[in-house]
Amino acid sequence: MSSGLLEVASPALVVYGAGGFAREVAWLAESCPDAGPVVAMIDDDPARHGSIVNGIPIFGLAEARAAFPTARMAIGIGSPQGRQAVAERAAAAGFTFATLVHPRVEHSRWIEFGEGAVICAGNILTTNIRLGRQVQINLACTVGHDVDIGDFATLSPGVNCSGRVRIGARAYIGTNASIINGEPDRPLIIGDDAVIGASACVTRDVAPGTTVVGVPARPRP
């Protein structure tokens, strides 16, 4: 007898989030051969449960886990701090995380992709790069050699990151920002929880928790 739940072939994918970026992540997953079908989106607002977005039903976290116990998860939340919070809740509920790299990403074989990383179309990643857990690199970014990007960091569309840069955990790099290169024995460092404003040009280290804007980038008044 049927349980009444939607039966899908494994592996399936659920997306945490139901907003704009979550819809983009669901679309990205459709282009990734190993992602599996997107069977649900998760929203914390009970008023949205049972509705449909782009043909995908919206569930709560516990309901999605019960309905799709073998599904993996991708997180479609741009805020680094928000993404970390929901990742912790999802892991506690028993979900594991898919790493999504769009087929139109150019990268060498010397890239370390952390669990749950989401790499959108049009990016170029060169060589000897490490991406931490749940890193998100949005559309059309470039990342140069010897770059280390910490857990839950976000690169917004159009970011250009030169070589020998270390980006801290939960850092947020705004749209079209540029980061110049560090030195062989001294990488340029962007601290944990730092925010780089849109179109800023980072020419020196950014302290943890600091917001910088402008060209060259300076702490926001």
TORSEGU-553741 format. One record per atom (N, C-alpha, C): x, y, z; residue in three letters. Coordinates in steps of 0.001 Angstrom, whole numbers, padded with zeros to 6 digits, always signed. Last residue first. Layout:
XYZALA;...
! end
This chain:
+032453+054411+007572PRO;+032352+055379+008680PRO;+031227+055020+009643PRO;+033972+051315+006785ARG;+032796+052168+006634ARG;+032685+053126+007807ARG;+037406+051085+005995PRO;+036302+050802+006929PRO;+035169+051809+006747PRO;+038018+050989+002407ARG;+038301+051503+003760ARG;+037148+051139+004675ARG;+039383+050092-000702ALA;+038415+049794+000360ALA;+038923+050289+001715ALA;+040368+052838-002856PRO;+040545+051523-002268PRO;+039602+051335-001079PRO;+037036+052503-003160VAL;+038235+052207-003928VAL;+039295+053248-003553VAL;+034405+051096-000982GLY;+035115+052096-001763GLY;+036352+051572-002464GLY;+034339+049573+002316VAL;+033694+050012+001078VAL;+034659+050909+000322VAL;+034113+047070+004863VAL;+034893+048041+004102VAL;+034180+048330+002790VAL;+033444+046019+008099THR;+032853+046303+006797THR;+033692+047360+006105THR;+034851+043482+010197THR;+034888+044846+009680THR;+034175+044930+008335THR;+035233+040945+011244GLY;+034028+041676+011613GLY;+033928+043082+011073GLY;+038791+041074+011150PRO;+037557+040318+011377PRO;+036404+041232+011782PRO;+040218+043468+008821ALA;+040112+042858+010149ALA;+038810+042084+010293ALA;+041796+042993+005819VAL;+040558+043475+006424VAL;+040372+042732+007742VAL;+044829+044000+004144ASP;+044086+043110+005027ASP;+042833+043796+005568ASP;+044442+045774+000995ARG;+045157+045434+002227ARG;+044271+044537+003084ARG;+042822+046276-001101THR;+044254+046351-001359THR;+045094+045996-000137THR;+039803+045788-002632VAL;+040536+045475-001401VAL;+042026+045407-001724VAL;+037436+047762-003849CYS;+038722+047202-004260CYS;+039579+047026-003006CYS;+033855+047362-004226ALA;+035044+047782-003485ALA;+036286+047128-004068ALA;+031498+046517-005388SER;+032444+047266-006223SER;+033651+047799-005462SER;+029896+046230-002261ALA;+029811+046080-003707ALA;+030781+047032-004402ALA;+032074+045656+000607GLY;+030972+046294-000106GLY;+031038+046066-001608GLY;+032730+042931+002544ILE;+033333+043772+001509ILE;+032198+044340+000669ILE;+032843+042061+005875VAL;+031948+042367+004758VAL;+032671+043313+003812VAL;+033980+039391+008046ALA;+034157+040679+007373ALA;+033156+040812+006232ALA;+033924+036925+009269ASP;+032743+037785+009407ASP;+032930+039182+008823ASP;+037462+036707+009489ASP;+036161+036088+009719ASP;+035087+037164+009863ASP;+039340+038886+007222GLY;+039039+038182+008457GLY;+037649+037562+008502GLY;+041417+038482+004594ILE;+040103+039047+004926ILE;+039572+038236+006095ILE;+044757+038958+003760ILE;+043821+038266+004650ILE;+042558+039101+004851ILE;+047147+038109+001395LEU;+046213+039144+001836LEU;+045097+038438+002601LEU;+049995+036141+002458PRO;+048718+036309+001762PRO;+047951+037525+002271PRO;+053172+036061+002255ARG;+052263+036888+003061ARG;+050955+037073+002302ARG;+054953+034942+000559ASP;+055106+034593+001974ASP;+054136+035352+002872ASP;+054010+035937-001930PRO;+054285+034510-001736PRO;+054386+034087-000277PRO;+051289+038299-001243GLU;+052675+037975-001593GLU;+052947+036494-001327GLU;+047986+038746-002738GLY;+048961+038777-001660GLY;+050352+038430-002175GLY;+046187+040706-005176ASN;+046938+039534-004754ASN;+047773+039798-003514ASN;+042987+042348-004512ILE;+044298+042221-005149ILE;+045063+041059-004536ILE;+039698+041906-005237ILE;+040674+041679-004166ILE;+042027+041482-004829ILE;+036665+043586-005978SER;+037953+043069-006434SER;+038897+042965-005248SER;+033093+043203-006374ALA;+034279+043579-005605ALA;+035525+042933-006196ALA;+030732+042483-007631ASN;+031763+043185-008422ASN;+032941+043690-007596ASN;+028933+042244-004610THR;+028915+042174-006067THR;+029989+043072-006698THR;+030908+041472-001625GLY;+029804+042039-002387GLY;+030015+042001-003890GLY;+031546+038832+000413ILE;+032201+039679-000587ILE;+031123+040161-001552ILE;+031626+037967+003693TYR;+030689+038252+002601TYR;+031354+039247+001662TYR;+032776+035328+005820ALA;+032999+036608+005143ALA;+032018+036739+003982ALA;+032613+032891+007082ARG;+031410+033741+007069ARG;+031663+035129+006484ARG;+036096+032689+007581ALA;+034779+032075+007741ALA;+033702+033152+007787ALA;+038190+034661+005310GLY;+037803+034009+006547GLY;+036399+033432+006531GLY;+040390+034176+002712ILE;+039091+034752+003069ILE;+038534+033968+004248ILE;+043481+034918+001546ARG;+042800+034065+002530ARG;+041538+034788+002981ARG;+045265+034833-001500VAL;+044311+035533-000634VAL;+043695+034505+000314VAL;+046805+034261-003867ARG;+047382+034373-002526ARG;+046519+035241-001613ARG;+045399+036048-006737GLY;+046060+034956-006040GLY;+046562+035317-004655GLY;+042213+037864-006750SER;+043540+037521-007252SER;+044185+036454-006373SER;+038912+037719-007454CYS;+039843+037507-006345CYS;+041179+037054-006912CYS;+036135+039386-008344ASN;+037442+038990-008877ASN;+038441+038932-007732ASN;+032635+038828-008539VAL;+033810+039089-007706VAL;+035066+038593-008428VAL;+030195+038379-009874GLY;+031193+039245-010469GLY;+032402+039565-009623GLY;+027927+037862-007159PRO;+028226+037850-008593PRO;+029334+038833-008978PRO;+029687+037147-003998SER;+028542+037596-004787SER;+028907+037628-006269SER;+030851+034650-002061LEU;+031289+035560-003113LEU;+030072+035879-003965LEU;+030784+033818+001343THR;+029987+034080+000139THR;+030739+035029-000786THR;+031648+031215+003722ALA;+031895+032489+003048ALA;+031073+032582+001764ALA;+031428+028768+004980PHE;+030234+029621+004927PHE;+030483+030997+004298PHE;+034886+028441+005710ASP;+033539+027889+005795ASP;+032488+028997+005768ASP;+037176+030370+003588GLY;+036714+029706+004798GLY;+035262+029270+004746GLY;+039333+029876+000986ILE;+038056+030506+001329ILE;+037431+029717+002471ILE;+042428+030571-000271ASP;+041750+029751+000738ASP;+040494+030494+001171ASP;+044354+030484-003203VAL;+043316+031174-002427VAL;+042658+030168-001492VAL;+046217+029766-005190ASP;+046595+029809-003767ASP;+045638+030659-002938ASP;+045113+031665-008055HIS;+045898+030610-007416HIS;+046109+030860-005926HIS;+041819+033259-008173GLY;+043172+032954-008601GLY;+043853+031901-007739GLY;+038626+033289-009356VAL;+039406+033026-008139VAL;+040776+032530-008579VAL;+035927+035172-010602THR;+037230+034566-010859THR;+037974+034442-009537THR;+032372+034763-011251CYS;+033506+035192-010435CYS;+034792+034566-010963CYS;+029740+034173-012334ALA;+030757+034946-013061ALA;+031828+035553-012170ALA;+027431+033857-009566LEU;+027713+033873-010999LEU;+028942+034703-011370LEU;+028837+032859-006360ASN;+027738+033181-007259ASN;+028266+033354-008685ASN;+029824+030523-004268ILE;+030415+031417-005258ILE;+029362+031647-006319ILE;+029708+029587-000933GLN;+028907+029896-002111GLN;+029662+030887-002991GLN;+030658+026970+001240VAL;+031037+028177+000506VAL;+030084+028363-000667VAL;+030234+024694+002767GLN;+029103+025578+002500GLN;+029520+026928+001914GLN;+033584+024405+003881ARG;+032211+023902+003897ARG;+031224+025021+003597ARG;+036083+025988+001728GLY;+035582+025343+002931GLY;+034151+024849+002775GLY;+038241+025491-000919LEU;+036946+026045-000547LEU;+036428+025270+000662LEU;+041441+026189-002040ARG;+040650+025413-001083ARG;+039377+026168-000750ARG;+043475+025876-004895ILE;+042441+026643-004203ILE;+041706+025711-003251ILE;+045264+025260-007066ASN;+045655+025247-005653ASN;+044768+026160-004824ASN;+044053+027343-009761THR;+044802+026205-009241THR;+045166+026394-007776THR;+041307+028784-010735THR;+042532+028360-011413THR;+043182+027148-010733THR;+038041+029076-011647LEU;+038884+028808-010483LEU;+040169+028183-011014LEU;+035492+030949-012918ILE;+036794+030401-013266ILE;+037613+030297-011984ILE;+031920+030686-013496ASN;+033082+030971-012665ASN;+034341+030349-013245ASN;+029578+030040-014857GLY;+030399+031129-015356GLY;+031608+031474-014526GLY;+027213+029049-012316ALA;+027714+029054-013685ALA;+028628+030249-013945ALA;+028254+028478-008842CYS;+027313+028780-009913CYS;+028004+028890-011272CYS;+028720+026273-006409ILE;+029521+027054-007349ILE;+028682+027256-008605ILE;+028475+025529-003147VAL;+027614+025804-004299VAL;+028365+026767-005210VAL;+029417+023018-000772ALA;+029757+024197-001584ALA;+028814+024293-002782ALA;+028993+020734+000707GLY;+027915+021703+000624GLY;+028234+022945-000171GLY;+032355+020285+001621GLU;+030996+019747+001638GLU;+029972+020880+001589GLU;+034752+021975-000505GLY;+034206+021550+000768GLY;+032775+021051+000645GLY;+036998+021156-002945PHE;+035634+021637-002751PHE;+035101+021101-001422PHE;+040087+022007-003953GLU;+039422+021266-002876GLU;+038053+021898-002629GLU;+041728+021713-007018ILE;+040759+022478-006229ILE;+040164+021551-005176ILE;+043253+020855-009237TRP;+043874+021161-007946TRP;+042986+022093-007119TRP;+042258+020609-011715ARG;+042027+019474-010815ARG;+042620+019719-009431ARG;+040765+023838-012499SER;+041789+022805-012599SER;+041432+021645-011670SER;+037712+024958-014014HIS;+038604+024813-012861HIS;+039619+023712-013130HIS;+034857+026641-015001GLU;+036188+026218-015427GLU;+037083+026124-014196GLU;+031518+025770-015045VAL;+032594+026297-014209VAL;+033906+025747-014755VAL;+029357+024604-016315ARG;+030043+025727-016975ARG;+030975+026475-016030ARG;+028280+022730-014552PRO;+029150+022269-015640PRO;+029886+023393-016366PRO;+028468+023846-011131HIS;+027826+023918-012441HIS;+028782+023446-013535HIS;+028584+021942-008406VAL;+029489+022713-009259VAL;+028891+022692-010653VAL;+027574+021259-005210LEU;+027084+021535-006549LEU;+028069+022435-007289LEU;+027499+018821-002812THR;+028354+019863-003368THR;+027968+020049-004831THR;+024992+018061-000393ALA;+025540+017902-001737ALA;+026450+019081-002064ALA;+024959+016833+002918PHE;+024965+017973+002006PHE;+025641+017635+000680PHE;+022550+015125+005016THR;+023901+015336+004508THR;+023808+016332+003353THR;+020283+015396+007799PHE;+020616+015617+006395PHE;+022129+015620+006181PHE;+019561+015202+010478GLY;+020027+014014+009788GLY;+020382+014181+008333GLY;+019061+017339+012064ALA;+017893+016579+011617ALA;+018280+015333+010825ALA;+021587+018400+012293ALA;+020994+017789+013481ALA;+019769+016955+013136ALA;+021783+019451+009721ALA;+022643+018335+010097ALA;+022088+017622+011330ALA;+019896+021526+009949ALA;+019679+020447+008989ALA;+020535+019229+009327ALA;+021075+023175+011875ARG;+019771+022557+012133ARG;+019527+021376+011213ARG;+023442+023863+010531GLU;+023515+023164+011813GLU;+022194+022491+012154GLU;+022375+025181+008339ALA;+023181+023972+008139ALA;+023280+023171+009427ALA;+021191+027388+009520VAL;+020313+026352+008967VAL;+021089+025076+008684VAL;+023551+028759+010388ALA;+022493+028376+011329ALA;+021616+027268+010774ALA;+024968+029197+008013GLN;+025544+028362+009057GLN;+024469+027874+010021GLN;+023168+030915+006707ARG;+023483+029610+006129ARG;+024091+028679+007168ARG;+023239+033177+008334GLY;+022002+032427+008191GLY;+022246+031038+007646GLY;+025905+033924+007880GLN;+025484+033555+009228GLN;+024178+032756+009188GLN;+025893+034443+005058PRO;+026771+033431+005655PRO;+026313+032978+007045PRO;+023072+034725+003033SER;+023705+035227+004246SER;+024606+034159+004860SER;+021854+033186+000991GLY;+023052+033955+000714GLY;+023790+034451+001943GLY;+020709+029974+000712ILE;+020618+031163+001565ILE;+021924+031929+001435ILE;+020214+027255-000123GLY;+020037+028399-001000GLY;+019818+029677-000228GLY;+021944+024279+000241ILE;+021401+025436+000949ILE;+021396+026640+000010ILE;+021035+020930-000452ALA;+021814+022105-000832ALA;+021152+023316-000192ALA;+020988+017574+000780MET;+020540+018966+000841MET;+021557+019898+000217MET;+019746+014309-000169ARG;+020785+015236+000275ARG;+020240+016660+000210ARG;+017363+011831+000867ALA;+017748+012990+000072ALA;+018921+013732+000692ALA;+016338+009788+002314THR;+017643+009553+001673THR;+018143+010758+000890THR;+013842+010675+003269PRO;+014905+010354+004237PRO;+016268+010095+003613PRO;+011553+012513+002617PHE;+012666+012165+001729PHE;+013890+011802+002567PHE;+009688+012884+004656ALA;+009212+012511+003325ALA;+010328+011984+002439ALA;+011238+013601+006875ALA;+010391+012413+006939ALA;+009976+011938+005552ALA;+012442+015939+005924ARG;+013278+014814+006348ARG;+012470+013516+006383ARG;+010200+017528+005503ALA;+011033+017137+004368ALA;+011917+015949+004714ALA;+009299+017837+008146GLU;+008441+017163+007166GLU;+009252+016704+005956GLU;+011389+019264+009318ALA;+011071+017920+009804ALA;+010232+017147+008794ALA;+011289+021685+007729LEU;+012482+020845+007823LEU;+012136+019420+008238LEU;+008334+022045+005640GLY;+009150+022360+006797GLY;+010308+021385+006876GLY;+008191+022476+002038PHE;+007997+021720+003269PHE;+008656+022469+004427PHE;+006926+023095-001168ILE;+007611+023648-000005ILE;+007194+022879+001240ILE;+007449+021539-004403PRO;+006665+021770-003184PRO;+007529+022280-002037PRO;+008101+023033-007516ILE;+008696+022293-006397ILE;+007888+022573-005134ILE;+007312+024694-009586GLY;+006992+023275-009674GLY;+007507+022422-008541GLY;+008029+027195-008648ASN;+008672+026656-009841ASN;+008492+025143-009945ASN;+006664+026303-005663VAL;+007520+027324-006278VAL;+008249+026682-007447VAL;+003694+025757-003877ILE;+004578+025285-004943ILE;+005360+026476-005489ILE;+002718+024997-000444SER;+002660+025769-001687SER;+003734+025254-002652SER;+003269+023552+001818GLY;+002225+023046+000941GLY;+002069+023836-000347GLY;+004155+026341+003757HIS;+004198+024891+003586HIS;+002998+024422+002765HIS;+003901+028989+004314ARG;+004309+028635+002954ARG;+004289+027132+002700ARG;+003307+029177+006974ALA;+002296+029649+006021ALA;+002637+029275+004586ALA;+005599+028442+008376PRO;+004551+027440+008152PRO;+003503+027876+007140PRO;+008740+029254+007418ASP;+007437+029891+007611ASP;+006334+028872+007344ASP;+011064+028037+006681ASP;+010724+028010+008104ASP;+009373+028642+008410ASP;+011167+025864+003893ASP;+010974+027222+004393ASP;+010541+027131+005849ASP;+012657+023949+001397ILE;+012344+024052+002824ILE;+012247+025521+003206ILE;+011618+022138-001471MET;+012286+023293-000897MET;+011801+023420+000540MET;+012057+018995-003150ALA;+011423+019858-002149ALA;+012288+021068-001883ALA;+013361+017649-005150VAL;+012033+017163-004765VAL;+011321+018070-003774VAL;+015375+017667-007815VAL;+015015+018536-006689VAL;+013562+018236-006326VAL;+017150+014678-008689PRO;+016008+015577-008850PRO;+015764+016416-007601PRO;+020794+014787-008700GLY;+019506+014161-008441GLY;+018386+015158-008594GLY;+023420+015561-009221ALA;+022690+016196-008116ALA;+021434+015445-007731ALA;+024937+014737-011330ASP;+024941+013888-010140ASP;+024116+014450-008992ASP;+024678+016706-013352PRO;+024218+015340-013596PRO;+024102+014486-012341PRO;+023359+019826-013003CYS;+024428+018985-012446CYS;+024014+017520-012540CYS;+021180+021289-013706SER;+022266+021207-014685SER;+023404+020305-014230SER;+019583+021307-011490GLU;+019065+020650-012687GLU;+020149+020447-013737GLU;+021049+022940-009792ALA;+021050+021493-009565ALA;+020538+020729-010778ALA;+020376+025497-010761LEU;+021741+025006-010891LEU;+021766+023488-010785LEU;+017694+025554-009864TRP;+017981+025575-011301TRP;+019388+025056-011575TRP;+018168+025626-007121ALA;+017391+024527-007697ALA;+017636+024432-009205ALA;+019542+028053-006985VAL;+020235+026817-006632VAL;+019491+025602-007195VAL;+017476+029816-007685GLU;+018652+029702-008547GLU;+019437+028428-008252GLU;+015813+029473-005505ARG;+015323+029085-006833ARG;+016478+028948-007819ARG;+017515+030550-003571ALA;+017143+029134-003496ALA;+016599+028642-004834ALA;+017535+033215-004315PHE;+018745+032432-004515PHE;+018453+030939-004422PHE;+014754+033882-003746GLY;+015361+034039-005053GLY;+016590+033182-005260GLY;+013466+031378-001457GLY;+013537+032716-002032GLY;+014271+032711-003358GLY;+013481+029133+000009ALA;+012471+029189-001053ALA;+012412+030580-001673ALA;+015556+026797+001748GLY;+015270+028137+001272GLY;+014232+028058+000177GLY;+017301+024045+000950TYR;+016861+024822+002122TYR;+016769+026279+001689TYR;+016320+021622-001270VAL;+016978+022919-001169VAL;+016423+023647+000040VAL;+017019+018175-001756VAL;+016143+019213-001234VAL;+016968+020487-001089VAL;+017354+015558-004079LEU;+017932+016760-003483LEU;+016820+017637-002951LEU;+017985+012013-004323ALA;+017169+013205-004521ALA;+017829+014364-003794ALA;+019747+009370-005924PRO;+019644+010378-004878PRO;+018722+011518-005273PRO;+016577+007598-005879SER;+017693+008170-005136SER;+018879+008343-006092SER;+013428+008376-007324ALA;+014665+007613-007369ALA;+015735+008348-006567ALA;+010553+008879-005251VAL;+011503+009333-006258VAL;+012720+008434-006217VAL;+007235+009215-004290GLU;+008344+008294-004404GLU;+009244+008738-005552GLU;+005479+011171-002065LEU;+006036+011141-003407LEU;+007247+010225-003421LEU;+003362+009345+000126LEU;+004459+010251-000101LEU;+004933+010111-001540LEU;+001490+007387+000480GLY;+000978+008712+000141GLY;+002058+009727-000097GLY;+002329+004862+000792SER;+002355+005706+001994SER;+001742+007060+001743SER;+000497+002221-000786SER;+001277+003450-000869SER;+001195+004233+000420SER;+000854-001195+000000MET;+000000+000000+000000MET;+000888+001243+000000MET;
! end
